[in-house]
Amino acid sequence: VFTIGKFTLHQGIGLTPLAGLTDAPFRRLCRSFGAEWVVGEMLSSNLRLSRTYKSLQRRLHWCEESPVVVQLLGENPKEMAEAARYYEGEGADVIDLNFGCPLKKFVKEGGRSALLRDLPRMRAVIEAVKQAVTVPVTVKT
């Protein structure tokens, strides 16, 4: 048993995002098999992308899920904080920061798992997001 914010997970079974797979039907299926914690597909911290068809589809069924865990991608502390604040306002119960994606195109830009080599910047992102929201903040590495 462990607690994240106001949510208690009794079995510790969860689902992290898998690009192209963790859509709402898949998350519902995983919940039906016992997952207490499901995270939708990653969303960019670039809020200009928040109203694209793809981003809206990723958020379509939030009303059916609890807790709503939003995983953000990005490396700019200010942009990540703004995005976290925005998604908290849209109904996120938890903000999860993705520092684990090893895709070359993202790592080359200095983001995702590349932040593991820049701990001061990673810490700055975490602190900026924590200060921006009242919901729990978790990190995927």
Summary of the structure (lengths in Angstrom):
residues: 141
radius of gyration: 14.4
end to end distance: 21.5
largest distance: 40.0
contacts: 427
relative contact order: 0.16
helix: 43%
strand: 19%
